Amino acid sequence: MINTNAKSIDEYISNFPKEVQEKLQTIRQTILKAAPEAKEKISYQIPTFVLNGNLVHFGGYQYHIGFYPGSAAIEVFKKELSKYKLSKGTIQFPLDQPIPLELISQIVKYRVKVSTEKNSYKN
């Protein structure tokens, strides 16, 4: 990870090499398309999308892009994610491989559904 003091997602992404910037921007656009009502912010010093609470986070690192949809989403998509390094709430997409944008979109849509359902119970 590079600049941990970025105030915006644009500033965060601008700190990476050009080819990584392009991947980060593509992930950002994929998330926005899958969750058009989500708001962007920096949280935990990485790009975050919020909809009824934190929806997903992502961040750039030296050899991968970390994607953080939470442990429940990883469990639901475990089969599709089997070729990636996983931990409890984290997926690592290696920078030297294509980013699975369709899978990211599916995960984000799942997170929107869960977040919206959870919020409707509160009202």
VEXBA-37057 format. One record per residue (C-alpha): x, y negated, z. Coordinates in Angstrom, 1 decimal, decimal comma. Last residue first. Layout:
(site (X Y Z)) ...
This chain:
(site (-37,5 -0,3 9,6)) (site (-34,7 1,9 11,1)) (site (-35,7 4,9 9,1)) (site (-35,4 2,9 5,9)) (site (-31,8 2,1 6,7)) (site (-30,8 5,8 6,9)) (site (-32,6 6,5 3,6)) (site (-30,8 3,5 2,0)) (site (-27,4 4,6 3,3)) (site (-27,9 8,2 2,2)) (site (-29,0 7,2 -1,3)) (site (-26,2 4,6 -1,6)) (site (-23,7 7,3 -0,5)) (site (-25,0 9,7 -3,1)) (site (-24,7 7,0 -5,8)) (site (-21,2 6,3 -4,7)) (site (-20,3 10,0 -4,9)) (site (-21,8 10,3 -8,4)) (site (-20,0 7,2 -9,6)) (site (-16,7 8,5 -8,2)) (site (-17,3 11,8 -10,0)) (site (-17,9 10,0 -13,3)) (site (-14,8 7,9 -12,7)) (site (-12,5 10,9 -12,3)) (site (-9,2 8,9 -12,4)) (site (-6,9 10,4 -15,0)) (site (-3,7 11,8 -13,6)) (site (-0,3 10,1 -12,8)) (site (-1,8 7,8 -10,2)) (site (-2,9 10,8 -8,1)) (site (-6,5 10,5 -6,7)) (site (-6,4 11,1 -3,0)) (site (-9,8 11,7 -1,3)) (site (-10,3 10,6 2,3)) (site (-12,9 11,1 5,0)) (site (-11,7 14,3 6,8)) (site (-8,7 14,9 4,5)) (site (-8,5 15,7 0,9)) (site (-5,8 16,3 -1,7)) (site (-7,6 16,7 -5,1)) (site (-8,3 19,8 -7,1)) (site (-11,2 20,9 -4,9)) (site (-13,1 17,6 -5,3)) (site (-15,9 19,0 -7,5)) (site (-16,4 21,9 -5,0)) (site (-16,2 19,6 -2,0)) (site (-18,8 17,2 -3,3)) (site (-21,3 17,5 -0,4)) (site (-18,4 17,9 2,2)) (site (-16,6 14,9 0,8)) (site (-19,8 12,9 1,1)) (site (-20,3 13,9 4,7)) (site (-16,7 13,0 5,6)) (site (-16,8 9,4 4,5)) (site (-16,6 7,8 1,0)) (site (-12,9 6,8 1,3)) (site (-11,0 6,7 -2,0)) (site (-7,2 6,6 -1,8)) (site (-5,4 5,8 -5,0)) (site (-2,2 7,7 -5,4)) (site (1,6 7,7 -5,7)) (site (2,7 4,4 -4,2)) (site (-0,7 3,5 -2,6)) (site (-3,8 1,6 -3,8)) (site (-6,9 1,5 -1,7)) (site (-10,6 2,4 -1,8)) (site (-13,5 1,9 0,6)) (site (-17,1 3,2 0,4)) (site (-20,5 2,3 1,8)) (site (-19,8 0,4 5,0)) (site (-23,0 -0,8 6,6)) (site (-26,5 -1,2 5,1)) (site (-24,7 -1,7 1,8)) (site (-21,1 -2,6 2,0)) (site (-18,3 -2,0 -0,4)) (site (-14,7 -2,2 0,9)) (site (-11,4 -3,1 -0,7)) (site (-8,6 -2,5 1,8)) (site (-7,2 -4,2 4,9)) (site (-9,5 -2,2 7,3)) (site (-12,2 -4,3 5,6)) (site (-11,9 -6,5 2,6)) (site (-15,2 -7,4 1,1)) (site (-17,6 -6,6 -1,7)) (site (-21,4 -6,4 -1,4)) (site (-23,5 -3,5 -2,6)) (site (-26,6 -4,2 -4,6)) (site (-25,1 -2,9 -7,9)) (site (-24,1 0,4 -6,4)) (site (-23,2 2,8 -9,2)) (site (-22,2 -0,1 -11,5)) (site (-20,3 -1,8 -8,7)) (site (-18,5 1,4 -7,8)) (site (-17,4 2,0 -11,4)) (site (-16,3 -1,6 -11,7)) (site (-14,1 -1,3 -8,6)) (site (-12,7 2,0 -9,9)) (site (-11,8 0,4 -13,2)) (site (-10,3 -2,6 -11,4)) (site (-8,1 -0,2 -9,3)) (site (-7,0 1,7 -12,4)) (site (-6,1 -1,5 -14,2)) (site (-4,3 -2,9 -11,2)) (site (-2,3 0,4 -11,1)) (site (-1,1 -0,1 -14,7)) (site (-0,2 -3,7 -14,0)) (site (1,8 -3,2 -10,9)) (site (-0,1 -4,0 -7,6)) (site (-0,4 -7,3 -5,8)) (site (-3,3 -8,5 -8,0)) (site (-5,5 -5,8 -6,7)) (site (-5,6 -7,2 -3,1)) (site (-6,1 -10,8 -4,4)) (site (-9,1 -9,7 -6,5)) (site (-10,5 -7,7 -3,6)) (site (-10,4 -10,8 -1,5)) (site (-8,5 -12,1 1,6)) (site (-5,4 -10,0 1,0)) (site (-3,2 -9,6 4,2)) (site (-2,2 -6,0 3,8)) (site (-0,2 -6,7 0,6)) (site (1,3 -3,5 -0,8)) (site (0,0 0,0 0,0)) 
